[in-house]
Amino acid sequence: MNASSDKSMLAKAEVLIEALPYFQRYAGRTFVVKYGGHAMGNPEAAQDFAEDIVLLKAVGINPVVVHGGGPQIGAMLKKLGVESTFVDGLRVTDKATAEIAEMVLSGAINKELVGWIANAGGKAIGISGKDGGLVTAKKVERTTKDPESNIERAVDLGFVGEPEQVDTTIIDTAVAAGMIPVIAPIGAGDDGHTYNINADTMAGAIAAALGAARLFLLTDVPGVLDKQGALLTDLTPGRIAELEGDGTITGGMIPKLQTCVQAVEAGCEAAVVLDGREPHAMLLEFFTARGAGTLVRA
């Protein structure tokens, strides 16, 4: 071996030593990972993600994956000629749309992710919130303000739900058998209907129910940025409220951080918003001192 390959091998050994305390601290604990955004459509990113998940399992951590699929649902609706209507950016999900959403989420996307994990050497099992009574959903109630009269009115989004109850039995059973659960954000209501659930919300509710050590929300941004564009690495619910109040946190980041706050206040140790487009961002966040993303603690 020459000097440069010696140095390279030593650097690899040092990385493993740096990660050792994290392996020890979190062995046997659960990480819930929400996977979505543009990373889902990129085979290289999907392969990186699957390798990260298999590595977590190999070092004794129990990963649980919850995936989204909005763009893929949109593409399938277009292909089948089903028109969508939106209210305040939220898709109204009628019966036909709900059936297509379930087909895309529980079918195509779920099994593709299971396949990626299998290719990386892991054993994954694909389920939805319907399986084993994992998630009982209730219909989402939304209101919108009329811009002219300023009067609030109720909006019916159709078969869009949110988790009302989570029974983790099926996850516990799969994990005990050495499997990695891959969960589609679909749930059944007490009314017998099937509901489409926002994947972030689903992941947050599952992380809370499992008392997870971490909830990772993989997004298309580096994390929460201040007004100068610098990454905010550590936040609390109180600080998040301040940043919302002064307009630092806006748009789609608001519901993501609300999910993080709800999860950490209901039993998840910490939640992280990070860039799923970055190769191995989850491992960098977790197994290095510098981190990569925004960490939210209660």
C-alpha positions in Angstrom: 0.0 0.0 0.0 1.3 3.5 -0.8 1.1 6.5 1.6 -2.0 8.1 -0.1 -4.0 4.8 0.2 -2.8 4.5 3.8 -4.2 8.0 4.6 -7.5 7.2 2.8 -7.9 4.0 4.9 -7.1 5.9 8.1 -9.6 8.6 7.2 -12.3 5.9 6.8 -11.4 4.3 10.1 -11.6 7.8 11.8 -15.1 8.3 10.4 -16.2 5.0 11.9 -14.6 5.9 15.3 -16.4 9.3 15.2 -19.7 7.5 14.5 -19.2 4.9 17.3 -20.8 7.0 20.2 -23.9 7.6 18.1 -24.2 3.8 17.2 -23.9 3.0 20.9 -26.4 5.7 22.1 -29.1 4.8 19.6 -28.8 1.0 19.2 -32.3 -0.5 19.5 -34.0 2.8 19.1 -36.3 3.8 16.2 -35.8 6.4 13.5 -38.9 7.4 11.4 -37.9 8.8 8.0 -40.3 10.7 5.7 -39.1 10.3 2.2 -40.5 12.4 -0.6 -39.9 15.4 -2.8 -37.8 15.3 -6.0 -35.3 12.8 -4.5 -38.0 10.2 -5.2 -37.8 10.5 -8.9 -34.0 10.2 -9.1 -32.6 6.6 -9.2 -29.2 7.7 -7.8 -30.8 9.5 -4.9 -33.1 6.5 -4.3 -30.2 4.2 -4.2 -28.3 6.4 -1.7 -31.4 6.6 0.5 -31.9 2.8 0.5 -28.2 2.3 1.4 -28.6 4.7 4.3 -31.6 2.9 5.6 -29.9 -0.5 5.3 -26.9 0.9 7.1 -29.0 2.2 10.0 -30.6 -1.3 10.3 -27.1 -3.0 10.2 -25.8 -0.9 13.1 -28.8 -1.8 15.3 -31.1 1.2 14.7 -34.7 0.4 13.6 -35.6 2.6 10.6 -39.3 3.1 9.7 -39.9 4.8 6.3 -43.0 6.8 5.5 -43.2 8.0 1.9 -45.1 10.6 -0.1 -46.0 10.8 -3.8 -47.8 14.0 -4.7 -46.1 14.5 -8.0 -46.6 10.9 -9.0 -50.3 11.1 -8.1 -50.6 14.3 -10.2 -48.9 12.6 -13.2 -51.2 9.6 -13.0 -54.3 11.7 -12.7 -53.2 13.6 -15.8 -52.5 10.3 -17.7 -56.0 9.1 -16.8 -57.6 12.4 -17.7 -58.9 13.0 -14.2 -59.3 16.8 -13.5 -58.1 18.1 -10.1 -59.3 21.1 -8.2 -57.3 22.9 -5.5 -58.3 25.0 -2.5 -55.5 27.1 -0.9 -52.9 24.8 -2.6 -54.6 21.6 -1.3 -55.9 19.0 -3.8 -59.6 18.2 -3.4 -59.7 14.4 -3.3 -63.0 13.0 -4.7 -63.7 9.3 -4.9 -61.9 8.8 -8.2 -58.9 10.7 -7.1 -58.7 8.8 -3.7 -58.7 5.5 -5.6 -55.9 6.6 -7.9 -53.9 8.0 -5.0 -54.1 4.7 -3.1 -53.1 2.8 -6.3 -50.0 5.0 -6.8 -49.0 5.3 -3.1 -49.7 1.7 -1.9 -48.8 0.2 -5.2 -46.2 1.7 -7.5 -44.2 3.9 -5.1 -44.4 1.7 -2.1 -43.2 -1.4 -3.9 -40.5 0.5 -5.8 -39.0 1.7 -2.4 -39.2 -1.9 -1.0 -37.3 -2.9 -4.2 -34.5 -0.3 -3.7 -34.0 -1.4 -0.1 -33.9 -5.1 -1.1 -31.2 -4.2 -3.8 -29.2 -2.5 -1.0 -29.3 -5.7 1.0 -32.2 -5.0 3.4 -35.5 -6.8 4.1 -38.3 -4.3 3.7 -42.1 -4.9 4.0 -44.5 -2.5 2.2 -47.7 -1.6 4.1 -50.2 1.3 4.3 -51.9 2.8 7.3 -54.8 0.4 6.6 -52.7 -2.7 7.3 -53.1 -4.1 10.8 -55.2 -1.1 11.8 -52.0 1.0 11.9 -53.6 4.4 11.3 -57.3 5.3 11.9 -58.0 8.5 10.0 -60.5 11.2 10.4 -61.6 13.7 7.7 -59.5 16.9 7.6 -61.6 20.0 8.5 -60.3 23.2 6.7 -61.5 26.8 6.5 -60.6 29.5 4.0 -61.1 33.3 4.2 -63.0 35.1 1.5 -60.5 37.9 0.5 -63.3 40.4 0.0 -65.6 39.9 3.0 -62.9 38.3 5.3 -65.5 35.8 6.3 -64.2 32.3 7.1 -66.0 29.4 5.5 -65.6 25.6 5.7 -63.9 23.8 2.8 -64.6 20.2 1.9 -61.4 18.6 0.7 -63.1 15.2 0.1 -61.2 12.1 1.2 -58.3 13.9 2.8 -57.6 12.7 6.3 -55.3 13.0 9.3 -54.3 10.4 11.8 -56.7 10.1 14.7 -55.2 6.9 16.3 -52.0 5.0 15.7 -51.7 1.3 16.6 -48.0 0.3 16.2 -48.5 -3.5 16.5 -47.8 -4.2 12.9 -44.6 -2.0 12.9 -43.4 -3.7 16.2 -44.0 -7.1 14.7 -42.2 -6.3 11.4 -39.2 -4.7 13.3 -38.9 -7.7 15.6 -38.7 -10.0 12.6 -35.8 -8.0 11.2 -37.9 -6.1 8.6 -37.8 -2.4 7.6 -41.4 -1.1 7.4 -42.1 1.1 4.3 -45.5 2.9 4.9 -47.8 4.5 2.4 -49.8 7.5 3.8 -53.3 6.0 3.5 -55.6 5.3 6.4 -59.2 4.0 6.9 -61.7 6.0 8.8 -64.3 4.7 11.3 -66.8 5.6 8.6 -65.4 2.9 6.3 -63.9 5.4 3.8 -60.2 5.4 2.7 -58.4 8.7 3.3 -55.3 10.2 1.7 -53.0 11.6 4.5 -50.2 14.1 4.2 -46.9 12.1 4.4 -45.3 14.6 6.8 -48.3 14.4 9.2 -48.4 10.6 8.9 -44.7 10.3 9.7 -45.0 12.7 12.7 -47.9 10.8 14.2 -46.1 7.4 13.8 -42.8 8.9 15.3 -44.8 10.1 18.3 -46.6 6.8 18.8 -43.3 4.8 18.6 -41.5 7.3 20.9 -38.9 7.5 18.1 -35.4 8.8 18.8 -35.6 10.8 15.6 -38.1 12.0 13.0 -36.3 12.9 9.7 -38.3 15.0 7.2 -36.3 14.8 3.9 -37.3 17.9 1.8 -36.0 19.9 -1.2 -34.4 22.6 0.9 -31.3 22.5 3.2 -33.5 23.1 6.3 -34.8 26.3 8.0 -32.9 29.4 6.8 -32.8 32.8 8.6 -33.4 36.1 6.7 -29.7 36.2 5.6 -30.0 32.7 4.1 -28.0 31.0 6.8 -29.0 27.6 8.2 -30.7 27.5 11.6 -29.4 24.3 13.1 -31.3 24.1 16.4 -34.8 25.2 17.1 -37.4 24.9 19.9 -41.2 25.2 19.6 -41.0 28.7 21.2 -38.3 29.9 18.8 -40.3 28.5 15.8 -43.4 30.5 16.9 -41.2 33.7 17.0 -39.7 33.0 13.6 -43.2 32.4 12.1 -44.3 35.7 13.8 -41.6 37.8 12.2 -41.9 36.2 8.7 -38.6 34.3 8.7 -40.5 31.0 8.3 -43.1 31.0 5.5 -44.9 28.9 3.0 -44.5 25.1 2.9 -42.0 25.2 5.8 -44.7 26.2 8.3 -46.7 22.9 8.2 -43.4 20.9 8.2 -42.3 22.6 11.4 -45.8 22.2 12.9 -45.4 18.5 12.3 -42.0 18.5 14.0 -43.4 20.4 17.0 -46.4 18.1 17.4 -44.1 15.0 17.2 -41.6 16.2 19.8 -44.3 17.4 22.1 -46.0 14.0 21.9 -43.1 11.7 22.6 -40.5 11.8 19.8 -37.1 12.9 21.1 -36.1 15.2 18.2 -37.1 16.0 14.6 -34.9 17.1 11.8 -35.7 18.9 8.6 -33.0 18.3 6.0 -32.2 18.2 2.3 -33.0 14.9 0.8 -31.3 15.9 -2.5 -27.9 15.8 -0.7 -26.2 12.4 -0.9 -26.3 10.6 2.5 -27.6 13.8 4.2 -29.3 11.7 6.9 -26.0 10.0 7.9 -24.2 13.3 7.9 -26.8 14.8 10.2 -26.8 11.9 12.5 -23.3 10.4 12.7 -21.1 13.5 12.6 -20.7 16.3 15.1 -21.4 19.0 12.5 -24.8 17.8 11.5 -26.7 18.8 8.3 -30.2 20.3 8.7 -32.4 21.9 11.3 -33.0 20.0 14.6 -36.1 20.6 16.6 -36.3 19.6 20.3 -39.1 20.1 22.8 
